[in-house]
Structures are given as structure tokens and as C-alpha cells.
Amino acid sequence: MDHDLLERVIVSPVAGVFTPIGDAVRRITAGATVGVVRCGPDEVPVVSPFDGELVDVCAAAGERLEPFQRIAWLRVA
């Protein structure tokens, strides 16, 4: 089985400054909010579209992100 097909990426919905929510958990469910991106006066939630095991959080707290920039990646269980 090709392992590339078992990995998914959570990306930033907008440009702005990233803030993770709480401590990183190992198991993420689809619809879970993993952080927010402050875009001007708005805070846009970063929601996982996938279920999976958190492998890595690529974005640091306070990091300025571009739209669709990788925030985290999951391995599909």
C-alpha cells in the first residue's frame, strides 16, 4: 500500500497570524478546530476536514501564514 495516500494536510483558510488551540492531541476528528488565524479583526477557525492521527504541527504560534499554507499533517487511521 502506498503510504502517501494515507496522509492528509490541514491548511490555513486565510492569510494571517496562527494561534493553536490548547495542547496538541494525537487523535483528530473531522470538524475539530485545531487553531485560529487572526486576519485583521477576525479570527478564522482552522478546522480539520479529516479524521486521523496528528503527525506534526508545522505552524508555530504567532507565525504569519499565507492562504492554504500547511498547518499540520495527519496520518489516516
N, CA, C and O atoms as CSV, one atom per row, in Angstrom:
chain,resi,resn,atom,element,x,y,z
A,1,MET,N,N,0.851,-1.181,0.000
A,1,MET,CA,C,0.000,0.000,0.000
A,1,MET,C,C,0.893,1.239,0.000
A,1,MET,O,O,1.909,1.263,0.695
A,2,ASP,N,N,0.535,2.254,-0.758
A,2,ASP,CA,C,1.305,3.497,-0.868
A,2,ASP,C,C,0.994,4.386,0.328
A,2,ASP,O,O,-0.146,4.823,0.488
A,3,HIS,N,N,1.995,4.665,1.178
A,3,HIS,CA,C,1.784,5.453,2.400
A,3,HIS,C,C,1.417,6.902,2.105
A,3,HIS,O,O,0.813,7.558,2.953
A,4,ASP,N,N,1.763,7.421,0.927
A,4,ASP,CA,C,1.407,8.800,0.596
A,4,ASP,C,C,-0.104,8.987,0.582
A,4,ASP,O,O,-0.600,10.079,0.858
A,5,LEU,N,N,-0.824,7.944,0.266
A,5,LEU,CA,C,-2.274,8.044,0.211
A,5,LEU,C,C,-2.906,8.063,1.595
A,5,LEU,O,O,-4.097,8.344,1.729
A,6,LEU,N,N,-2.119,7.767,2.624
A,6,LEU,CA,C,-2.645,7.706,3.972
A,6,LEU,C,C,-2.401,8.991,4.752
A,6,LEU,O,O,-2.730,9.057,5.936
A,7,GLU,N,N,-1.839,10.005,4.123
A,7,GLU,CA,C,-1.531,11.251,4.811
A,7,GLU,C,C,-2.390,12.393,4.276
A,7,GLU,O,O,-2.675,12.480,3.082
A,8,ARG,N,N,-2.793,13.265,5.198
A,8,ARG,CA,C,-3.633,14.411,4.852
A,8,ARG,C,C,-3.047,15.661,5.491
A,8,ARG,O,O,-2.388,15.583,6.528
A,9,VAL,N,N,-3.286,16.806,4.878
A,9,VAL,CA,C,-2.732,18.069,5.353
A,9,VAL,C,C,-3.865,19.014,5.743
A,9,VAL,O,O,-4.853,19.141,5.021
A,10,ILE,N,N,-3.715,19.674,6.891
A,10,ILE,CA,C,-4.624,20.739,7.302
A,10,ILE,C,C,-3.948,22.049,6.915
A,10,ILE,O,O,-2.790,22.278,7.265
A,11,VAL,N,N,-4.665,22.909,6.195
A,11,VAL,CA,C,-4.083,24.155,5.703
A,11,VAL,C,C,-4.818,25.371,6.269
A,11,VAL,O,O,-5.942,25.272,6.762
A,12,SER,N,N,-4.150,26.512,6.180
A,12,SER,CA,C,-4.743,27.765,6.652
A,12,SER,C,C,-5.852,28.206,5.696
A,12,SER,O,O,-5.659,28.197,4.480
A,13,PRO,N,N,-7.002,28.589,6.229
A,13,PRO,CA,C,-8.092,29.042,5.366
A,13,PRO,C,C,-7.881,30.461,4.834
A,13,PRO,O,O,-8.471,30.829,3.818
A,14,VAL,N,N,-7.048,31.260,5.506
A,14,VAL,CA,C,-6.817,32.662,5.124
A,14,VAL,C,C,-5.385,33.051,5.478
A,14,VAL,O,O,-4.680,32.304,6.156
A,15,ALA,N,N,-4.964,34.221,5.015
A,15,ALA,CA,C,-3.681,34.784,5.442
A,15,ALA,C,C,-3.873,35.427,6.806
A,15,ALA,O,O,-4.908,36.038,7.074
A,16,GLY,N,N,-2.868,35.288,7.669
A,16,GLY,CA,C,-2.953,35.907,8.986
A,16,GLY,C,C,-2.011,35.244,9.966
A,16,GLY,O,O,-1.116,34.495,9.574
A,17,VAL,N,N,-2.216,35.523,11.245
A,17,VAL,CA,C,-1.341,35.029,12.302
A,17,VAL,C,C,-2.007,33.850,13.001
A,17,VAL,O,O,-3.155,33.938,13.436
A,18,PHE,N,N,-1.268,32.744,13.102
A,18,PHE,CA,C,-1.786,31.489,13.635
A,18,PHE,C,C,-1.651,31.404,15.149
A,18,PHE,O,O,-0.630,31.784,15.724
A,19,THR,N,N,-2.714,30.893,15.785
A,19,THR,CA,C,-2.700,30.556,17.209
A,19,THR,C,C,-3.284,29.158,17.357
A,19,THR,O,O,-4.444,28.939,17.007
A,20,PRO,N,N,-2.499,28.201,17.872
A,20,PRO,CA,C,-3.063,26.866,18.104
A,20,PRO,C,C,-4.052,26.910,19.262
A,20,PRO,O,O,-3.971,27.789,20.120
A,21,ILE,N,N,-4.982,25.965,19.285
A,21,ILE,CA,C,-5.952,25.882,20.380
A,21,ILE,C,C,-5.540,24.729,21.277
A,21,ILE,O,O,-5.494,23.579,20.843
A,22,GLY,N,N,-5.242,25.042,22.529
A,22,GLY,CA,C,-4.918,24.022,23.520
A,22,GLY,C,C,-3.680,23.226,23.162
A,22,GLY,O,O,-2.925,23.581,22.256
A,23,ASP,N,N,-3.494,22.152,23.888
A,23,ASP,CA,C,-2.380,21.246,23.634
A,23,ASP,C,C,-2.722,20.359,22.445
A,23,ASP,O,O,-3.875,19.975,22.248
A,24,ALA,N,N,-1.710,20.046,21.666
A,24,ALA,CA,C,-1.916,19.166,20.517
A,24,ALA,C,C,-2.335,17.777,21.010
A,24,ALA,O,O,-1.699,17.204,21.895
A,25,VAL,N,N,-3.388,17.259,20.440
A,25,VAL,CA,C,-3.847,15.914,20.774
A,25,VAL,C,C,-3.402,14.970,19.670
A,25,VAL,O,O,-3.182,15.403,18.539
A,26,ARG,N,N,-3.272,13.730,19.972
A,26,ARG,CA,C,-2.792,12.752,18.980
A,26,ARG,C,C,-3.874,12.416,17.964
A,26,ARG,O,O,-3.582,12.253,16.779
A,27,ARG,N,N,-5.117,12.311,18.412
A,27,ARG,CA,C,-6.210,11.890,17.528
A,27,ARG,C,C,-7.083,13.097,17.197
A,27,ARG,O,O,-7.619,13.758,18.087
A,28,ILE,N,N,-7.213,13.369,15.911
A,28,ILE,CA,C,-8.026,14.499,15.428
A,28,ILE,C,C,-9.240,13.925,14.708
A,28,ILE,O,O,-9.120,12.968,13.943
A,29,THR,N,N,-10.396,14.507,14.951
A,29,THR,CA,C,-11.603,14.098,14.226
A,29,THR,C,C,-11.996,15.190,13.238
A,29,THR,O,O,-11.718,16.369,13.453
A,30,ALA,N,N,-12.636,14.783,12.168
A,30,ALA,CA,C,-13.123,15.744,11.184
A,30,ALA,C,C,-14.042,16.734,11.884
A,30,ALA,O,O,-14.925,16.345,12.648
A,31,GLY,N,N,-13.827,18.014,11.617
A,31,GLY,CA,C,-14.629,19.062,12.234
A,31,GLY,C,C,-13.999,19.661,13.472
A,31,GLY,O,O,-14.492,20.660,13.997
A,32,ALA,N,N,-12.897,19.055,13.955
A,32,ALA,CA,C,-12.217,19.577,15.147
A,32,ALA,C,C,-11.458,20.859,14.790
A,32,ALA,O,O,-10.818,20.942,13.742
A,33,THR,N,N,-11.537,21.843,15.667
A,33,THR,CA,C,-10.796,23.088,15.482
A,33,THR,C,C,-9.415,22.915,16.102
A,33,THR,O,O,-9.289,22.592,17.283
A,34,VAL,N,N,-8.381,23.133,15.293
A,34,VAL,CA,C,-7.006,22.946,15.770
A,34,VAL,C,C,-6.303,24.268,16.043
A,34,VAL,O,O,-5.200,24.290,16.589
A,35,GLY,N,N,-6.942,25.370,15.663
A,35,GLY,CA,C,-6.359,26.684,15.900
A,35,GLY,C,C,-7.203,27.760,15.255
A,35,GLY,O,O,-8.270,27.489,14.704
A,36,VAL,N,N,-6.715,28.980,15.330
A,36,VAL,CA,C,-7.361,30.110,14.662
A,36,VAL,C,C,-6.301,30.915,13.936
A,36,VAL,O,O,-5.128,30.913,14.312
A,37,VAL,N,N,-6.737,31.610,12.881
A,37,VAL,CA,C,-5.872,32.533,12.166
A,37,VAL,C,C,-6.498,33.908,12.286
A,37,VAL,O,O,-7.622,34.132,11.837
A,38,ARG,N,N,-5.760,34.833,12.900
A,38,ARG,CA,C,-6.244,36.211,13.030
A,38,ARG,C,C,-5.958,36.925,11.718
A,38,ARG,O,O,-4.817,37.018,11.266
A,39,CYS,N,N,-7.030,37.424,11.126
A,39,CYS,CA,C,-6.980,38.127,9.848
A,39,CYS,C,C,-7.648,39.479,10.074
A,39,CYS,O,O,-8.871,39.596,9.996
A,40,GLY,N,N,-6.830,40.510,10.357
A,40,GLY,CA,C,-7.393,41.805,10.735
A,40,GLY,C,C,-8.136,41.646,12.052
A,40,GLY,O,O,-7.583,41.096,13.005
A,41,PRO,N,N,-9.380,42.116,12.128
A,41,PRO,CA,C,-10.136,41.999,13.381
A,41,PRO,C,C,-10.796,40.622,13.563
A,41,PRO,O,O,-11.347,40.331,14.625
A,42,ASP,N,N,-10.736,39.792,12.537
A,42,ASP,CA,C,-11.423,38.494,12.573
A,42,ASP,C,C,-10.494,37.366,13.007
A,42,ASP,O,O,-9.296,37.386,12.725
A,43,GLU,N,N,-11.063,36.390,13.693
A,43,GLU,CA,C,-10.377,35.141,13.994
A,43,GLU,C,C,-11.104,34.039,13.234
A,43,GLU,O,O,-12.270,33.746,13.498
A,44,VAL,N,N,-10.388,33.431,12.278
A,44,VAL,CA,C,-10.963,32.397,11.428
A,44,VAL,C,C,-10.523,31.035,11.961
A,44,VAL,O,O,-9.325,30.773,12.068
A,45,PRO,N,N,-11.483,30.161,12.298
A,45,PRO,CA,C,-11.096,28.853,12.825
A,45,PRO,C,C,-10.411,27.995,11.760
A,45,PRO,O,O,-10.747,28.056,10.577
A,46,VAL,N,N,-9.437,27.193,12.213
A,46,VAL,CA,C,-8.782,26.205,11.362
A,46,VAL,C,C,-9.389,24.865,11.754
A,46,VAL,O,O,-9.147,24.357,12.849
A,47,VAL,N,N,-10.175,24.301,10.852
A,47,VAL,CA,C,-10.941,23.091,11.131
A,47,VAL,C,C,-10.381,21.938,10.292
A,47,VAL,O,O,-10.150,22.089,9.092
A,48,SER,N,N,-10.168,20.800,10.926
A,48,SER,CA,C,-9.680,19.636,10.196
A,48,SER,C,C,-10.802,19.033,9.365
A,48,SER,O,O,-11.876,18.735,9.888
A,49,PRO,N,N,-10.558,18.853,8.075
A,49,PRO,CA,C,-11.568,18.176,7.259
A,49,PRO,C,C,-11.457,16.651,7.333
A,49,PRO,O,O,-12.244,15.939,6.710
A,50,PHE,N,N,-10.473,16.151,8.099
A,50,PHE,CA,C,-10.180,14.727,8.126
A,50,PHE,C,C,-10.113,14.177,9.547
A,50,PHE,O,O,-9.861,14.911,10.502
A,51,ASP,N,N,-10.345,12.862,9.667
A,51,ASP,CA,C,-10.028,12.103,10.873
A,51,ASP,C,C,-8.609,11.585,10.705
A,51,ASP,O,O,-8.204,11.247,9.592
A,52,GLY,N,N,-7.854,11.518,11.779
A,52,GLY,CA,C,-6.536,10.909,11.690
A,52,GLY,C,C,-5.693,11.149,12.918
A,52,GLY,O,O,-6.111,11.813,13.866
A,53,GLU,N,N,-4.489,10.591,12.880
A,53,GLU,CA,C,-3.530,10.756,13.961
A,53,GLU,C,C,-2.607,11.917,13.622
A,53,GLU,O,O,-2.026,11.960,12.537
A,54,LEU,N,N,-2.474,12.855,14.551
A,54,LEU,CA,C,-1.610,14.009,14.335
A,54,LEU,C,C,-0.160,13.544,14.271
A,54,LEU,O,O,0.336,12.902,15.197
A,55,VAL,N,N,0.514,13.872,13.175
A,55,VAL,CA,C,1.909,13.508,12.998
A,55,VAL,C,C,2.800,14.693,13.340
A,55,VAL,O,O,3.813,14.540,14.023
A,56,ASP,N,N,2.415,15.887,12.858
A,56,ASP,CA,C,3.245,17.068,13.104
A,56,ASP,C,C,2.410,18.329,12.939
A,56,ASP,O,O,1.522,18.400,12.089
A,57,VAL,N,N,2.715,19.329,13.775
A,57,VAL,CA,C,2.169,20.669,13.610
A,57,VAL,C,C,3.298,21.489,13.002
A,57,VAL,O,O,4.343,21.683,13.623
A,58,CYS,N,N,3.080,21.963,11.795
A,58,CYS,CA,C,4.121,22.652,11.038
A,58,CYS,C,C,4.151,24.147,11.315
A,58,CYS,O,O,5.188,24.785,11.133
A,59,ALA,N,N,3.039,24.714,11.748
A,59,ALA,CA,C,2.949,26.149,12.009
A,59,ALA,C,C,3.168,26.416,13.497
A,59,ALA,O,O,2.633,25.710,14.353
A,60,ALA,N,N,3.958,27.440,13.787
A,60,ALA,CA,C,4.234,27.823,15.172
A,60,ALA,C,C,3.254,28.902,15.614
A,60,ALA,O,O,2.741,29.665,14.795
A,61,ALA,N,N,3.002,28.956,16.904
A,61,ALA,CA,C,2.160,30.016,17.464
A,61,ALA,C,C,2.772,31.368,17.097
A,61,ALA,O,O,3.969,31.589,17.285
A,62,GLY,N,N,1.946,32.262,16.577
A,62,GLY,CA,C,2.406,33.591,16.191
A,62,GLY,C,C,2.966,33.673,14.785
A,62,GLY,O,O,3.338,34.753,14.327
A,63,GLU,N,N,3.032,32.544,14.094
A,63,GLU,CA,C,3.565,32.540,12.727
A,63,GLU,C,C,2.573,33.187,11.764
A,63,GLU,O,O,1.370,32.937,11.833
A,64,ARG,N,N,3.091,34.013,10.875
A,64,ARG,CA,C,2.265,34.636,9.832
A,64,ARG,C,C,2.131,33.634,8.681
A,64,ARG,O,O,3.131,33.163,8.138
A,65,LEU,N,N,0.891,33.317,8.319
A,65,LEU,CA,C,0.607,32.306,7.306
A,65,LEU,C,C,0.001,32.915,6.055
A,65,LEU,O,O,-0.648,33.960,6.097
A,66,GLU,N,N,0.226,32.245,4.959
A,66,GLU,CA,C,-0.436,32.558,3.688
A,66,GLU,C,C,-1.655,31.643,3.556
A,66,GLU,O,O,-1.721,30.607,4.217
A,67,PRO,N,N,-2.624,32.017,2.704
A,67,PRO,CA,C,-3.759,31.112,2.483
A,67,PRO,C,C,-3.255,29.764,1.952
A,67,PRO,O,O,-2.358,29.721,1.110
A,68,PHE,N,N,-3.819,28.698,2.435
A,68,PHE,CA,C,-3.513,27.322,2.033
A,68,PHE,C,C,-2.126,26.847,2.463
A,68,PHE,O,O,-1.662,25.805,2.001
A,69,GLN,N,N,-1.455,27.605,3.347
A,69,GLN,CA,C,-0.175,27.148,3.881
A,69,GLN,C,C,-0.418,26.005,4.857
A,69,GLN,O,O,-1.387,26.028,5.616
A,70,ARG,N,N,0.453,25.011,4.842
A,70,ARG,CA,C,0.298,23.833,5.697
A,70,ARG,C,C,0.415,24.225,7.169
A,70,ARG,O,O,1.333,24.944,7.565
A,71,ILE,N,N,-0.529,23.742,7.966
A,71,ILE,CA,C,-0.511,23.951,9.412
A,71,ILE,C,C,-0.137,22.658,10.128
A,71,ILE,O,O,0.659,22.676,11.067
A,72,ALA,N,N,-0.703,21.545,9.693
A,72,ALA,CA,C,-0.433,20.265,10.335
A,72,ALA,C,C,-0.680,19.155,9.330
A,72,ALA,O,O,-1.331,19.352,8.305
A,73,TRP,N,N,-0.147,17.987,9.647
A,73,TRP,CA,C,-0.470,16.823,8.825
A,73,TRP,C,C,-0.843,15.650,9.677
A,73,TRP,O,O,-0.360,15.470,10.794
A,74,LEU,N,N,-1.733,14.847,9.105
A,74,LEU,CA,C,-2.327,13.701,9.796
A,74,LEU,C,C,-2.047,12.429,9.024
A,74,LEU,O,O,-1.870,12.443,7.806
A,75,ARG,N,N,-2.012,11.348,9.744
A,75,ARG,CA,C,-1.983,10.034,9.114
A,75,ARG,C,C,-3.351,9.433,9.323
A,75,ARG,O,O,-3.830,9.324,10.452
A,76,VAL,N,N,-3.980,9.041,8.226
A,76,VAL,CA,C,-5.321,8.462,8.280
A,76,VAL,C,C,-5.235,7.093,8.938
A,76,VAL,O,O,-4.414,6.254,8.569
A,77,ALA,N,N,-6.103,6.889,9.920
A,77,ALA,CA,C,-6.065,5.616,10.666
A,77,ALA,C,C,-6.993,4.599,10.049
A,77,ALA,O,O,-7.091,3.474,10.541
